[in-house]
Amino acid sequence: MYAVDLHAHTRFFHGRRSLGDRFDPLGVRLLAEAADRRGLDGVATTNHDYYTAFDPSPDIETLPGIEITTDRGHVLVVGPDPPAATKPGALSPEEAVALAHDRDCAAIVAHPFRNSTVRELEAVPFDAIEVNGKHPRSRPLVEQLAEERDLPLVGGSDAHYPFEVGRAYTVVEADRLTPASIVAAIRDGRVSATVSRSGFDSLLRRAYRAIHDRKGVIDAIDRPTPGVGKPPGEDDKPVE
């Protein structure tokens, strides 16, 4: 059994790709160190719309990945050969999943109840649905969605700062921890999502909840029918 954070970023800022490329090698080392301190076995680098191969850490498995910005929200792609780059908003979720599968990767619905309508697409062959560490309060809805789609749950912190690593992670049943074994375990359902309950992580979640509530990008879990949120590139307000 392995504990793996399947959603983490090597930088705390967006844009300015050239500046980020210089920062990323340091960022991935900090992620690996934080994951090691949290007792994790691996962490996936899922930067927004690009993947860079990093030098392996001696202490922790660094897994390849990318967070694709589709025209309806974010899709995590994790596995041996993620695409090197995608144009934000250029792909549909169907196209992102097809691209992931063509490259022997798993395709995961990222934070399905924040800034996304990806979850509404019933016919798209996703491999899993994420319990996101920034707002696990939506987990009852995520579990219901996963049950309806007959898909496993995985966990990811969505860390942009190293101290956020491990607030949610995936327990993986596998003989060895490799990108290919992660994909196989997800597709076989040999994974489960875990959320950290430490005092620090609880405080951090309350802070993010306040930020996202103010932005209006999270669908409230007490609505009879959740709103759709506001996917990237759309001007419509969330449905009430």
NORUR-V61946 format. One record per backbone hydrogen bond with DSSP energy under -0.5 kcal/mol. NH is the residue of the N-H (numbers start at 0). CO is the residue of the C=O. If there is no record, write none. Layout:
((NH	CO) (NH	CO))
This chain:
((1	171) (3	1) (3	169) (4	41) (5	3) (5	154) (7	43) (8	158) (18	15) (19	15) (20	16) (21	17) (22	18) (23	19) (24	20) (25	22) (26	22) (27	23) (28	24) (29	25) (30	26) (31	27) (32	28) (33	29) (34	30) (35	31) (36	32) (37	33) (38	35) (39	34) (40	2) (41	2) (42	60) (43	4) (44	62) (45	7) (45	43) (48	46) (48	66) (49	46) (50	83) (56	59) (60	40) (61	59) (62	42) (62	60) (64	44) (65	76) (66	46) (67	65) (67	74) (69	67) (69	72) (70	90) (71	72) (72	69) (74	67) (75	107) (76	65) (77	105) (78	63) (79	103) (80	102) (81	78) (85	48) (87	85) (88	68) (89	86) (90	86) (95	91) (96	92) (97	93) (98	94) (99	95) (100	96) (101	97) (102	98) (102	99) (103	100) (104	99) (105	77) (107	75) (108	127) (109	73) (109	107) (111	129) (113	110) (114	216) (116	71) (117	71) (119	116) (120	117) (121	119) (123	120) (125	123) (126	106) (127	106) (128	151) (129	108) (130	153) (131	129) (132	155) (134	131) (137	134) (138	135) (139	136) (140	137) (141	137) (142	138) (143	139) (144	140) (145	141) (146	142) (147	143) (148	144) (149	145) (149	146) (150	145) (151	126) (153	128) (155	130) (157	6) (158	6) (163	160) (164	161) (166	163) (168	193) (169	3) (170	191) (171	1) (171	169) (172	189) (173	171) (177	175) (181	177) (182	178) (183	179) (184	180) (185	181) (186	182) (187	183) (188	184) (188	185) (189	184) (190	188) (191	170) (193	168) (195	166) (201	197) (202	198) (203	199) (204	200) (205	201) (206	202) (207	203) (208	204) (209	205) (210	206) (211	207) (212	208) (213	209) (214	210) (215	211) (216	211) (217	211) (218	112) (219	217) (222	219) (233	230))
